[in-house]
């Protein structure tokens, strides 16, 4: 049976209603390397697309909340496609790997993520060598973060959330997603530095923030009002045409250009 996950009002996880899933491709991934066992998988066709993001999310969206972890789980195929994760469960040693092996929903997310990473590494990838190297670094960092979920109170939800975020990041890198809105910010203290955000109606919603030459992908978090996105060392909170930006230890109050 396939196990999916959702968050209740208190933030704790609960098993959702079980239902069969259709399959995705099988790949093998250990550590920071990915070894593909079959062909590249296309985006699962039966996953509903998210609603469009308005040009100024803060003005029309009172609360930006990521979808439950099960929302991106591609369904396993009833026709005999592999149901396990991208790696060999017989060789699983880490607690997170064993957790994924025992959960069909997490295994499906892992297969999808691994297939997208293979696309990035393939000769037909739209990325150049520098971009591929950057994605390898990001993949290794993501693995460390995912494996650290064992220290969290809700390990399965943590693994699902981080894998969803990595899937979105890989799809953006592979040009499978395009921005639905772009915002330019004027930030006192950053005069002469270009500051903008490209918003994606992904699941979870994401924004690619650019400050000068540096880019960071941040994901939507629950907020009392406006639209709030966070990443390690970065936060942007936009409300009523004002954006509060925290950028690696520095804070700015920015205006949103029309």
N, C-alpha and C positions, 0 to 999 in steps of 0.2 A: 504493500500500500504506500501511497505517496504522502509524505508529511509536509504540510505548509505551516507557516507561522504568521501570526499577527500580533499587534500590540494592543492591550486593553487601555482603558483610560488612565490607569495608574502607571503605565509604562512597562508592565510586566508582559511576558509573552504567554500566549495560549495557543494550543493546537487549533487550527482552522479545520473546517470540514474536509475530510479526505476525498479525493477524486482522482481518477486516472489521468495520466499525462502522456502527451506524445513526445517522441524522442528527439534528441539532438545528437550531434556527432561525438565520438569518443576520442579523447587525446590523452597523452600521458605527461604529467607535469610533476617534477620533483625539485625542491629547492627553487632556484631562480631560473631553471631551464625548462623549456617546453619541447617535448618530442611528440610529434603528431602521428597518430596511428592510422587515421583515415583522412578523407578530403576535408577541405575548409567548409564550415557550416555557415549557411546564410542566416540572417536574422529570422527567428521563429515567426511564421506568418500569423499565428493565432493570438499574439499578444496585443491587446488594444493599445492604440496610441494615446498619449496624454493630451489633455486639452491645451490649446495654444496659449502662449504667454503674452499678455498685453505689452504694448510698447513701454509702459511704465508700470511694472507690476505693483509698486507700492501704492499707487492711486486707486486701484480697483481690487486688490487682493489684501484682505485684512489679516490673513494668516497664511504663511508659506509652510506647509507641512509635508514632509516626504511621505510617499505611499508605504504601506506595510511591506515587510521584507518579501512576502510571497509574490508581490505584484510583478516582478520580473522573471519569475521562474518559468523557463520554457518547459513544455510538457513532454515527458517521455513518450515514445511511440509504442502503440500496442503491437506493432509488427515485428518486434524482436530487436529493436535498436538497444544499445547498451543503456543500463539504468544507473550505473555507477559513475563516480567522478572521473576526472581526466587522468588520474594517477591510479596505479595498481594498489588496490586496498590490501592485497596480501602482503605488501611491503610497507604498509602504513605503520609508523612508529609514534608520530606526534599526536597528542590528544586532539588537536583540531582536525587532523587528517582522519582519525578514527570517528570523530563526530560527523564529518562530511560523509564518510562511507556508510554510516547508519541512517542517513537522512536523505530521502530521494529528492526533496526540494533543494537542499544545499548542494547535492551532487549535480543536479541539473544546472544550477547557477555556475558551478565550477566548470562544467563542460563548456558552457557558453563562453565564459571568460577565457578559457584556454584556447578555444577555437579563434576568438577575436585576436588574442595575442599571436597566434600562429599567422593570421593574416598580416599583422604588422611586420612579422619577421620574414614573410614570403617575398620572393623576387618581384612579385606583382604589386607589392605594397606601394601606396602613394608617398610613403615617407622616404627621405634621403638617409644617408648613413648617420649623420649627426642626430637626426630625429629618432632613428632606431636605437642608437646608443642611449639616448635620453629615456626611451621607453623601457629599455632593459634595466636601467637604474631605478626607474619608477616601479617596475615589476618586483624587483628585489625588495625595495622599501615597503611595498604593499604586502608582500609575503610576511615580512617581519611584523607589520602591524596586524595582519590577520591572525597570525600565530599567537599574538599577544591577547587575543580574545579569551583565552582560557582563564585569564585573571579577572574577567568581567562577571558580573552576577548573572547575566543572560547571554551565555556564550553563543548559542545558535542565532539569536537575533543580531548579535555583533558580527558574526561571520557573514550572515545574509546581507546586512547593511553595507559592510565594506566591499563585498563582492559585487553588489549592485553598483556601488560607486565606481569600482574599477571597470566594470562593463561600460558604463557611460563614458569614462575617460578614454577607453580604447576606441569606442565608436566615434567619439569626437576626433581623436587622433587619426583615425582611418577615413575621415570625411564622410561617415555614414549619417552624421547629424549635422544640421546647419542651425545657426542662431535664429530664433524667432523674434528677437528684439536686441537692439544695441543702444547703450546709453553712454554719453560722454559726461564726465564730471569735472567741475572746477573746484580745486582744493587749495585754499590758502595754506601756504607752507610748501606747496608743490608747484609753484609757478614755473612755467616752462617745461613741465613734465606732463606728458600725455597720460591721462587716466581714463580708462573706459572699461565697460563690461559688456560681454556678449552673452546673452541669456538663452538657455536651451530648455525647451519644453520636454525634457527627458524625465525618466522616472528612476531615481529622484531628480527633481529640478536642479539645474546647475547653472553657474555663471563662470565664465573665463575672464578673470580680472587681469588687466594689463596696466602696470604702473611703470612708465619708462620702458626699459628693455625686458622687464621681467613679467612673466605670466604665471598665474596660479588658478587652478580649477577649484572652486568652492561649491558646496552643496547646501541646499535649503535646510533650515532648521526651524523648529517651532518658535513662533514669536507672538507676543500679545497684539502687535499691530505691525503693518508694513511687511516688507519682504526682507528676510535675514538669511545670509549665506555665510558659511564658515569653512575654513581649512586650517591646517596647522600654522599658527602665527598670523592668520588673516581672518578678518571679519568685515562684512559690509552689511549695513542695515539701512534700508531706504524707506522713507516714510514722508509723504506730503512734500515731494520734490526736494528733500534733504537727505543726504547719504552720510552716515557716520562710518568712516573707514578706519580700521585698525590694520596696519601694515608692518608686521615684524617689529613690534615694539614702539611704533609711532602711531599717533592718532590724529585724525583730521575730520573736520566737518565740511562736507563738500556740497556744492549746489549741483543740480541736475540741469544740463543744458536742454533747451526745448528741442 
